[in-house]
């Protein structure tokens, strides 16, 4: 064990310093939903179920936006690794155009979804309140895409702390404003919606101002020009971003699809699903921070042609996420009865949620390793095969098995979650084999030269 640690120690250190700000920044997206759930949960299980439904559906659109914006990061990392700084500003301009178009389209789709919740066979009270919540989330989407555009640019260059600081301040604002509006002004679910919109608007403005005004980005932004947009560059960025968006969508939509199935079972089960899922989503976002750092390192090393360091850095990221998610699994098991009580005091909901946290503990390792595998492969520019893997794992296996176990065989919400666990397991294994195949081939090619 000591020999293994010594071998990878430099990579643990470098990856950690790059990853921990990304982890905190990524957590910011999840903490918005988590704080909304905690704030509204003490007003009753119907508002909590409405936030669960609204957040679950919005997350599909949010991760689509995150995925599209991520098309910029590996390209920036690779060009920076090659020393081509002048290209980075041009890539940012094209990414901004893509992300704004994406934001406008998805804004409309979120509003359309909000007005059609009653068609999803949900409880009328839950659907009515979720409609209000989703409308506020829709208006927060374009500012979110502005934030993501400049965040991914800065992180691709290795500057990760700034987005972290902005995310921390934004979440503090969201919590304070949410509590004030919900309990001080009795605004109910509209209060948490307004707080979330305000948070994302200020985050978008602040992140854009920082990148465009900071001296450290000046030489990179000399070619930043929104009037010289080329179709070939748009296609190149979209060719990375769209598959990444689909990867996110296949996984997150599986959990959102599970939320709809759980809604067929009952409102108590749906509220418990939201509690357990929001806790699992926190650890997932922490793992995705390690994944993002792994992708940046992989892109840098690929640009330099240093394939041995690429592989060692990636393996170090796998080690780090296994430790992180292993600790999370133990935490869920030990505090499975206590954690749900922070959301709601309903004994039935707490009992169901504690059972779901046991299943969540089992899938932590698989969730962490699959997201790191995706990050490393994105850094290598390999996005198409992983997209197929995630589609088959979650929608070809996880959701169908969850439906059979949970609905047809009457195992309820637990059956739905065991299906999701199976999907994560399969994705994790297949992505690891893909990583092994590509990196070993790169090393062998370098040895021949």
Secondary structure, 3 states (H helix, E strand, C coil): CHHHHHHHHHHHHHHHHHHHHHHHHHHHHHHHHHHHHHHHHCCCHHHHHHHHHHHHHHHHHHHHHHHHHHHHHHHHHHHHHHCCHHHHHHHHHHHHHHHHHHHHHHHHHHHHHHCCHHHHCCCHHHHHHHHHHHHHHHHCHHHHHHHHHHHHHHHHCCCCHHHHHHHHHHHHHHHHHHHHHHHHCCCCHHHHHHHHHHHHHHHHHHHHHHHHHCHHHCCCHHHCCCCCCCHHHHHHHHHHHHHHHHHHHHHHHHHHHHHHHHHHHCHHHHHHHHHHHHHHHHHHHHHHHHHHHHHHHHHHHHHHCCHHHHHHHHHHHHHHHHHHHHHHHHHHHHCHHHHHHHCCCCHHHHHHHHHHHHHHHHHHHHHHHHHHHHHHHHHCCCCHHHHHHHHHHHHHHHHHHHHHHHHHCCCHHHHHHHHHHHHHHHHHHHHHHHHHHHHHHHHHHHHHC
